[in-house]
Amino acid sequence: MAVVLAGARSVEQLEESAAYCEASDEEKDYAAAFASFPRVSWQGHCMYCSHCEPCPKYIDIADVTKFLNLTKAQGKLPETVREHYAVLEHHAGECIQCGTCETRCPFGVKIRENMLEAKEVFGY
């Protein structure tokens, strides 16, 4: 495992940063911190935190959403994004629109809409 420790000015700060490697998954989870920022609203924006999972159809919702967002940012479907999407085990077209994912999302992302859009963009 590798960790970038930019900005450490003391041994104490270095040790605090290195402690991340031993932290629990709960301690590493940044979703609650982002959700609590008072002047920045992350509502509706996927943070790829995977709180929406597990999906009953085993779709990696964070990856599908990331590839969809990359495509939107480019204004077209880049070959690299298309290829990364293609190797996912499960695709947006398999979504059954159950909405379970949306009940778990701390940011209120419209995941079902994203899955429909991803199916249209990627073709499956």
OpenMM code with the backbone's topology and positions (N, CA, C; nanometers):
from openmm import Vec3, app, unit

residues = "MET ALA VAL VAL LEU ALA GLY ALA ARG SER VAL GLU GLN LEU GLU GLU SER ALA ALA TYR CYS GLU ALA SER ASP GLU GLU LYS ASP TYR ALA ALA ALA PHE ALA SER PHE PRO ARG VAL SER TRP GLN GLY HIS CYS MET TYR CYS SER HIS CYS GLU PRO CYS PRO LYS TYR ILE ASP ILE ALA ASP VAL THR LYS PHE LEU ASN LEU THR LYS ALA GLN GLY LYS LEU PRO GLU THR VAL ARG GLU HIS TYR ALA VAL LEU GLU HIS HIS ALA GLY GLU CYS ILE GLN CYS GLY THR CYS GLU THR ARG CYS PRO PHE GLY VAL LYS ILE ARG GLU ASN MET LEU GLU ALA LYS GLU VAL PHE GLY TYR".split()
positions = [
    Vec3(0.0853, -0.1178, 0.0000),
    Vec3(0.0000, 0.0000, 0.0000),
    Vec3(0.0892, 0.1232, 0.0000),
    Vec3(0.0492, 0.2250, -0.0733),
    Vec3(0.1235, 0.3504, -0.0785),
    Vec3(0.0331, 0.4638, -0.0333),
    Vec3(0.0912, 0.5597, 0.0371),
    Vec3(0.0161, 0.6741, 0.0867),
    Vec3(0.0964, 0.8003, 0.0584),
    Vec3(0.0313, 0.9021, 0.0060),
    Vec3(0.0950, 1.0309, -0.0143),
    Vec3(0.0738, 1.1126, 0.1111),
    Vec3(0.1803, 1.1646, 0.1662),
    Vec3(0.1725, 1.2409, 0.2903),
    Vec3(0.2151, 1.3856, 0.2664),
    Vec3(0.1513, 1.4484, 0.1748),
    Vec3(0.1844, 1.5868, 0.1422),
    Vec3(0.1497, 1.6779, 0.2588),
    Vec3(0.2412, 1.7669, 0.2901),
    Vec3(0.2141, 1.8683, 0.3906),
    Vec3(0.2488, 1.8315, 0.5329),
    Vec3(0.3012, 1.7142, 0.5592),
    Vec3(0.3403, 1.6785, 0.6954),
    Vec3(0.4591, 1.7645, 0.7359),
    Vec3(0.4447, 1.8315, 0.8511),
    Vec3(0.5505, 1.9223, 0.8978),
    Vec3(0.6181, 1.8733, 1.0245),
    Vec3(0.5697, 1.7610, 1.0744),
    Vec3(0.6297, 1.7064, 1.1962),
    Vec3(0.6131, 1.5556, 1.1955),
    Vec3(0.6862, 1.4900, 1.2821),
    Vec3(0.6743, 1.3452, 1.2956),
    Vec3(0.5329, 1.3109, 1.3415),
    Vec3(0.4768, 1.3919, 1.4292),
    Vec3(0.3402, 1.3682, 1.4781),
    Vec3(0.2392, 1.3710, 1.3635),
    Vec3(0.2504, 1.4699, 1.2749),
    Vec3(0.1604, 1.4776, 1.1604),
    Vec3(0.1806, 1.3601, 1.0667),
    Vec3(0.3032, 1.3185, 1.0491),
    Vec3(0.3338, 1.2027, 0.9660),
    Vec3(0.2695, 1.0775, 1.0245),
    Vec3(0.2792, 1.0587, 1.1546),
    Vec3(0.2190, 0.9423, 1.2207),
    Vec3(0.0665, 0.9465, 1.2120),
    Vec3(0.0079, 1.0664, 1.2270),
    Vec3(-0.1375, 1.0795, 1.2143),
    Vec3(-0.1828, 1.0408, 1.0742),
    Vec3(-0.1094, 1.0845, 0.9737),
    Vec3(-0.1446, 1.0511, 0.8358),
    Vec3(-0.1269, 0.9023, 0.8087),
    Vec3(-0.0193, 0.8453, 0.8591),
    Vec3(0.0083, 0.7029, 0.8373),
    Vec3(-0.0953, 0.6149, 0.9074),
    Vec3(-0.1583, 0.6657, 1.0128),
    Vec3(-0.2597, 0.5890, 1.0858),
    Vec3(-0.3797, 0.5562, 0.9975),
    Vec3(-0.3964, 0.6294, 0.8889),
    Vec3(-0.5054, 0.6023, 0.7948),
    Vec3(-0.5001, 0.4578, 0.7458),
    Vec3(-0.3796, 0.4060, 0.7289),
    Vec3(-0.3629, 0.2694, 0.6773),
    Vec3(-0.4233, 0.1655, 0.7709),
    Vec3(-0.4298, 0.1971, 0.8980),
    Vec3(-0.4821, 0.1039, 0.9983),
    Vec3(-0.6268, 0.1355, 1.0373),
    Vec3(-0.6832, 0.2408, 0.9824),
    Vec3(-0.8188, 0.2834, 1.0185),
    Vec3(-0.9222, 0.1842, 0.9668),
    Vec3(-1.0345, 0.1799, 1.0365),
    Vec3(-1.1448, 0.0935, 0.9930),
    Vec3(-1.2119, 0.1556, 0.8711),
    Vec3(-1.2923, 0.0761, 0.8016),
    Vec3(-1.3662, 0.1287, 0.6863),
    Vec3(-1.4560, 0.2442, 0.7288),
    Vec3(-1.5153, 0.2336, 0.8462),
    Vec3(-1.6033, 0.3403, 0.8964),
    Vec3(-1.5246, 0.4697, 0.9173),
    Vec3(-1.4031, 0.4589, 0.9694),
    Vec3(-1.3202, 0.5775, 0.9912),
    Vec3(-1.2739, 0.6399, 0.8599),
    Vec3(-1.2600, 0.5592, 0.7560),
    Vec3(-1.2162, 0.6091, 0.6257),
    Vec3(-1.3301, 0.6680, 0.5436),
    Vec3(-1.4525, 0.6455, 0.5857),
    Vec3(-1.5693, 0.6892, 0.5108),
    Vec3(-1.5839, 0.8409, 0.5175),
    Vec3(-1.5809, 0.9059, 0.4030),
    Vec3(-1.5888, 1.0510, 0.3961),
    Vec3(-1.7288, 1.1030, 0.3668),
    Vec3(-1.8238, 1.0149, 0.3438),
    Vec3(-1.9587, 1.0584, 0.3042),
    Vec3(-2.0230, 1.1473, 0.4102),
    Vec3(-2.0126, 1.1097, 0.5351),
    Vec3(-2.0742, 1.1891, 0.6424),
    Vec3(-2.0093, 1.3268, 0.6519),
    Vec3(-1.8791, 1.3331, 0.6341),
    Vec3(-1.8098, 1.4623, 0.6395),
    Vec3(-1.8575, 1.5531, 0.5269),
    Vec3(-1.8641, 1.5001, 0.4049),
    Vec3(-1.9121, 1.5808, 0.2928),
    Vec3(-2.0559, 1.6261, 0.3152),
    Vec3(-2.1386, 1.5361, 0.3642),
    Vec3(-2.2801, 1.5677, 0.3851),
    Vec3(-2.2982, 1.6772, 0.4893),
    Vec3(-2.2016, 1.6935, 0.5784),
    Vec3(-2.2161, 1.7898, 0.6876),
    Vec3(-2.1605, 1.9281, 0.6561),
    Vec3(-2.0970, 1.9478, 0.5398),
    Vec3(-2.0420, 2.0793, 0.5083),
    Vec3(-2.1560, 2.1808, 0.5027),
    Vec3(-2.1503, 2.2859, 0.5827),
    Vec3(-2.2642, 2.3778, 0.5928),
    Vec3(-2.2893, 2.4652, 0.4706),
    Vec3(-2.1888, 2.5027, 0.3956),
    Vec3(-2.2076, 2.5960, 0.2846),
    Vec3(-2.2008, 2.5312, 0.1473),
    Vec3(-2.1758, 2.4038, 0.1443),
    Vec3(-2.1657, 2.3335, 0.0173),
    Vec3(-2.2708, 2.2234, 0.0156),
    Vec3(-2.3520, 2.2241, -0.0847),
    Vec3(-2.4527, 2.1195, -0.0963),
    Vec3(-2.4060, 2.0147, -0.1958),
    Vec3(-2.3951, 1.8923, -0.1475),
    Vec3(-2.3568, 1.7808, -0.2330),
    Vec3(-2.4809, 1.7040, -0.2772),
    Vec3(-2.5984, 1.7534, -0.2405),
    Vec3(-2.7230, 1.6859, -0.2763),
    Vec3(-2.7319, 1.6692, -0.4272),
    Vec3(-2.7622, 1.5464, -0.4663),
    Vec3(-2.7783, 1.5154, -0.6073),
    Vec3(-2.6493, 1.4835, -0.6794),
    Vec3(-2.5360, 1.4933, -0.6103),
    Vec3(-2.4057, 1.4679, -0.6719),
    Vec3(-2.3457, 1.3394, -0.6159),
    Vec3(-2.3174, 1.2462, -0.7026),
    Vec3(-2.2597, 1.1191, -0.6603),
    Vec3(-2.1161, 1.1399, -0.6140),
    Vec3(-2.0852, 1.0881, -0.4976),
    Vec3(-1.9506, 1.0935, -0.4416),
    Vec3(-1.8789, 0.9601, -0.4589),
    Vec3(-1.9446, 0.8652, -0.5269),
    Vec3(-1.8873, 0.7320, -0.5535),
    Vec3(-1.8509, 0.6602, -0.4232),
    Vec3(-1.9298, 0.6837, -0.3197),
    Vec3(-1.9013, 0.6282, -0.1868),
    Vec3(-1.9510, 0.4854, -0.1702),
    Vec3(-2.0357, 0.4393, -0.2604),
    Vec3(-2.0920, 0.3033, -0.2611),
    Vec3(-2.1883, 0.2746, -0.1465),
    Vec3(-2.2400, 0.3779, -0.0819),
    Vec3(-2.3429, 0.3554, 0.0198),
    Vec3(-2.4711, 0.3014, -0.0425),
    Vec3(-2.4870, 0.3220, -0.1716),
    Vec3(-2.6055, 0.2759, -0.2437),
    Vec3(-2.6078, 0.1236, -0.2589),
    Vec3(-2.4956, 0.0614, -0.2411),
    Vec3(-2.4843, -0.0828, -0.2628),
    Vec3(-2.5050, -0.1597, -0.1325),
    Vec3(-2.5360, -0.2863, -0.1382),
    Vec3(-2.5321, -0.3732, -0.2549),
    Vec3(-2.6586, -0.3628, -0.3401),
    Vec3(-2.6375, -0.3742, -0.4681),
    Vec3(-2.7464, -0.3753, -0.5651),
    Vec3(-2.7945, -0.5197, -0.5794),
    Vec3(-2.9267, -0.5415, -0.5798),
    Vec3(-2.9759, -0.6791, -0.5951),
    Vec3(-2.9379, -0.7425, -0.7291),
    Vec3(-2.9011, -0.6602, -0.8277),
    Vec3(-2.8580, -0.7123, -0.9575),
    Vec3(-2.7053, -0.7052, -0.9717),
    Vec3(-2.6368, -0.6738, -0.8636),
    Vec3(-2.4898, -0.6724, -0.8573),
    Vec3(-2.4243, -0.5665, -0.9454),
    Vec3(-2.4977, -0.4618, -0.9765),
    Vec3(-2.4417, -0.3523, -1.0558),
    Vec3(-2.3494, -0.2705, -0.9656),
    Vec3(-2.2311, -0.2385, -1.0147),
    Vec3(-2.1406, -0.1486, -0.9429),
    Vec3(-2.1881, -0.0068, -0.9759),
    Vec3(-2.2805, 0.0419, -0.8952),
    Vec3(-2.3480, 0.1688, -0.9227),
    Vec3(-2.2492, 0.2846, -0.9289),
    Vec3(-2.1517, 0.2857, -0.8394),
    Vec3(-2.0533, 0.3941, -0.8383),
    Vec3(-1.9747, 0.3983, -0.9692),
    Vec3(-1.9309, 0.2824, -1.0180),
    Vec3(-1.8549, 0.2802, -1.1431),
    Vec3(-1.9410, 0.3196, -1.2628),
    Vec3(-2.0623, 0.2686, -1.2691),
    Vec3(-2.1510, 0.3057, -1.3799),
    Vec3(-2.1734, 0.4565, -1.3785),
    Vec3(-2.1984, 0.5127, -1.2609),
    Vec3(-2.2222, 0.6564, -1.2490),
    Vec3(-2.0975, 0.7354, -1.2863),
    Vec3(-1.9815, 0.6871, -1.2441),
    Vec3(-1.8558, 0.7545, -1.2777),
    Vec3(-1.8352, 0.7570, -1.4291),
    Vec3(-1.8588, 0.6448, -1.4951),
    Vec3(-1.8400, 0.6404, -1.6407),
    Vec3(-1.9425, 0.7284, -1.7114),
    Vec3(-2.0637, 0.7320, -1.6599),
    Vec3(-2.1658, 0.8214, -1.7162),
    Vec3(-2.1234, 0.9669, -1.6990),
    Vec3(-2.0762, 1.0033, -1.5803),
    Vec3(-2.0344, 1.1415, -1.5544),
    Vec3(-1.9141, 1.1816, -1.6395),
    Vec3(-1.8198, 1.0892, -1.6598),
    Vec3(-1.7052, 1.1183, -1.7458),
    Vec3(-1.7501, 1.1452, -1.8896),
    Vec3(-1.8479, 1.0678, -1.9348),
    Vec3(-1.9006, 1.0857, -2.0694),
    Vec3(-1.9708, 1.2210, -2.0817),
    Vec3(-2.0489, 1.2565, -1.9816),
    Vec3(-2.1166, 1.3865, -1.9828),
    Vec3(-2.0149, 1.5005, -1.9839),
    Vec3(-1.9084, 1.4866, -1.9043),
    Vec3(-1.8073, 1.5914, -1.8966),
    Vec3(-1.7350, 1.6100, -2.0295),
    Vec3(-1.7172, 1.5020, -2.1039),
    Vec3(-1.6491, 1.5083, -2.2334),
    Vec3(-1.7430, 1.5527, -2.3458),
    Vec3(-1.8716, 1.5368, -2.3224),
    Vec3(-1.9672, 1.5708, -2.4269),
    Vec3(-1.9759, 1.4652, -2.5352),
    Vec3(-1.9085, 1.3543, -2.5137),
    Vec3(-1.9115, 1.2412, -2.6067),
    Vec3(-1.8650, 1.1182, -2.5294),
    Vec3(-1.8763, 1.0023, -2.5903),
    Vec3(-1.8350, 0.8779, -2.5259),
    Vec3(-1.6910, 0.8453, -2.5644),
    Vec3(-1.5951, 0.8742, -2.4749),
    Vec3(-1.4554, 0.8431, -2.5062),
    Vec3(-1.4337, 0.6915, -2.5143),
    Vec3(-1.3442, 0.6512, -2.6008),
    Vec3(-1.3165, 0.5086, -2.6190),
    Vec3(-1.2732, 0.4429, -2.4885),
    Vec3(-1.1890, 0.5101, -2.4124),
    Vec3(-1.1415, 0.4505, -2.2868),
    Vec3(-1.2559, 0.4278, -2.1886),
    Vec3(-1.3474, 0.5217, -2.1803),
    Vec3(-1.4628, 0.5067, -2.0909),
    Vec3(-1.5513, 0.3926, -2.1407),
    Vec3(-1.5746, 0.3875, -2.2714),
    Vec3(-1.6545, 0.2791, -2.3292),
    Vec3(-1.5932, 0.1429, -2.2959),
    Vec3(-1.4631, 0.1319, -2.3080),
    Vec3(-1.3952, 0.0051, -2.2803),
    Vec3(-1.3998, -0.0314, -2.1319),
    Vec3(-1.3840, 0.0662, -2.0453),
    Vec3(-1.3932, 0.0393, -1.9011),
    Vec3(-1.5341, -0.0050, -1.8631),
    Vec3(-1.6334, 0.0601, -1.9220),
    Vec3(-1.7727, 0.0212, -1.8965),
    Vec3(-1.7972, -0.1215, -1.9455),
    Vec3(-1.7439, -0.1531, -2.0601),
    Vec3(-1.7678, -0.2846, -2.1220),
    Vec3(-1.7205, -0.3997, -2.0340),
    Vec3(-1.6143, -0.3798, -1.9580),
    Vec3(-1.5608, -0.4904, -1.8779),
    Vec3(-1.6261, -0.5036, -1.7403),
    Vec3(-1.7206, -0.4152, -1.7085),
    Vec3(-1.7947, -0.4332, -1.5834),
    Vec3(-1.8727, -0.5642, -1.5906),
    Vec3(-1.8837, -0.6327, -1.4783),
    Vec3(-1.9569, -0.7603, -1.4768),
    Vec3(-2.1059, -0.7410, -1.5017),
    Vec3(-2.1602, -0.6282, -1.4553),
    Vec3(-2.3027, -0.5991, -1.4707),
    Vec3(-2.3178, -0.4550, -1.5168),
    Vec3(-2.4195, -0.4312, -1.5983),
    Vec3(-2.4370, -0.3011, -1.6620),
    Vec3(-2.5698, -0.2368, -1.6243),
    Vec3(-2.5802, -0.1089, -1.6544),
    Vec3(-2.6988, -0.0308, -1.6198),
    Vec3(-2.8272, -0.0901, -1.6759),
    Vec3(-2.8187, -0.1540, -1.7910),
    Vec3(-2.9365, -0.2145, -1.8522),
    Vec3(-2.9975, -0.3269, -1.7701),
    Vec3(-2.9237, -0.3767, -1.6734),
    Vec3(-2.9749, -0.4825, -1.5862),
    Vec3(-3.0543, -0.4272, -1.4673),
    Vec3(-3.0518, -0.2955, -1.4497),
    Vec3(-3.1215, -0.2319, -1.3374),
    Vec3(-3.2707, -0.2606, -1.3448),
    Vec3(-3.3280, -0.3023, -1.2328),
    Vec3(-3.4711, -0.3338, -1.2271),
    Vec3(-3.5526, -0.2186, -1.1690),
    Vec3(-3.4875, -0.1039, -1.1471),
    Vec3(-3.5558, 0.0168, -1.0995),
    Vec3(-3.6257, -0.0034, -0.9648),
    Vec3(-3.5665, -0.0848, -0.8780),
    Vec3(-3.6279, -0.1122, -0.7479),
    Vec3(-3.6177, 0.0064, -0.6523),
    Vec3(-3.5140, 0.0902, -0.6698),
    Vec3(-3.4980, 0.2094, -0.5869),
    Vec3(-3.4306, 0.1872, -0.4529),
    Vec3(-3.3931, 0.0652, -0.4228),
    Vec3(-3.3266, 0.0370, -0.2951),
    Vec3(-3.2022, 0.1233, -0.2805),
    Vec3(-3.1283, 0.1401, -0.3877),
    Vec3(-3.0058, 0.2198, -0.3873),
    Vec3(-3.0334, 0.3633, -0.3428),
    Vec3(-3.1417, 0.4201, -0.3908),
    Vec3(-3.1729, 0.5594, -0.3594),
    Vec3(-3.2084, 0.5785, -0.2126),
    Vec3(-3.2630, 0.4765, -0.1489),
    Vec3(-3.2953, 0.4887, -0.0063),
    Vec3(-3.1691, 0.4917, 0.0791),
    Vec3(-3.0587, 0.4434, 0.0252),
    Vec3(-2.9317, 0.4380, 0.0992),
    Vec3(-2.8398, 0.5562, 0.0709),
    Vec3(-2.8643, 0.6288, -0.0370),
    Vec3(-2.7732, 0.7347, -0.0800),
    Vec3(-2.7823, 0.8566, 0.0118),
    Vec3(-2.6699, 0.8935, 0.0771),
    Vec3(-2.6736, 1.0098, 0.1662),
    Vec3(-2.6793, 1.1428, 0.0920),
    Vec3(-2.6684, 1.1402, -0.0407),
    Vec3(-2.6649, 1.2635, -0.1188),
    Vec3(-2.7866, 1.2815, -0.2086),
    Vec3(-2.8827, 1.1922, -0.1983),
    Vec3(-3.0059, 1.2071, -0.2750),
    Vec3(-2.9874, 1.1983, -0.4252),
    Vec3(-2.8921, 1.1183, -0.4686),
    Vec3(-2.8676, 1.1024, -0.6122),
    Vec3(-2.9837, 1.0252, -0.6749),
    Vec3(-3.0253, 1.0685, -0.7916),
    Vec3(-3.1333, 1.0014, -0.8645),
    Vec3(-3.0717, 0.8857, -0.9443),
    Vec3(-3.0412, 0.7809, -0.8729),
    Vec3(-2.9669, 0.6682, -0.9291),
    Vec3(-3.0462, 0.5970, -1.0383),
    Vec3(-3.1757, 0.5796, -1.0165),
    Vec3(-3.2552, 0.5109, -1.1194),
    Vec3(-3.2519, 0.5865, -1.2511),
    Vec3(-3.2593, 0.7193, -1.2452),
    Vec3(-3.2485, 0.7998, -1.3674),
    Vec3(-3.1105, 0.7825, -1.4310),
    Vec3(-3.0064, 0.7795, -1.3471),
    Vec3(-2.8700, 0.7598, -1.3983),
    Vec3(-2.8566, 0.6255, -1.4692),
    Vec3(-2.9179, 0.5220, -1.4138),
    Vec3(-2.9072, 0.3897, -1.4752),
    Vec3(-2.9779, 0.3884, -1.6114),
    Vec3(-3.0931, 0.4538, -1.6208),
    Vec3(-3.1629, 0.4627, -1.7497),
    Vec3(-3.0798, 0.5408, -1.8514),
    Vec3(-3.0197, 0.6508, -1.8058),
    Vec3(-2.9371, 0.7308, -1.8958),
    Vec3(-2.8123, 0.6542, -1.9384),
    Vec3(-2.7504, 0.5824, -1.8450),
    Vec3(-2.6308, 0.5043, -1.8783),
    Vec3(-2.6652, 0.3948, -1.9788),
    Vec3(-2.7803, 0.3323, -1.9621),
    Vec3(-2.8227, 0.2290, -2.0576),
    Vec3(-2.8348, 0.2892, -2.1971),
    Vec3(-2.8893, 0.4089, -2.2041),
    Vec3(-2.9043, 0.4759, -2.3334),
    Vec3(-2.7682, 0.5141, -2.3930),
    Vec3(-2.6809, 0.5699, -2.3097),
    Vec3(-2.5503, 0.6159, -2.3556),
    Vec3(-2.4614, 0.4997, -2.4005),
    Vec3(-2.4576, 0.3939, -2.3185),
    Vec3(-2.3666, 0.2829, -2.3458),
    Vec3(-2.4306, 0.1717, -2.4285),
    Vec3(-2.5626, 0.1736, -2.4381),
    Vec3(-2.6311, 0.0757, -2.5224),
    Vec3(-2.6681, -0.0538, -2.4534),
    Vec3(-2.6369, -0.0659, -2.3250),
    Vec3(-2.6737, -0.1866, -2.2484),
    Vec3(-2.6545, -0.1634, -2.1018),
] * unit.nanometer
topology = app.Topology()
chain = topology.addChain("A")
for resn in residues:
    res = topology.addResidue(resn, chain)
    for name in ("N", "CA", "C"):
        topology.addAtom(name, app.Element.getBySymbol(name[0]), res)
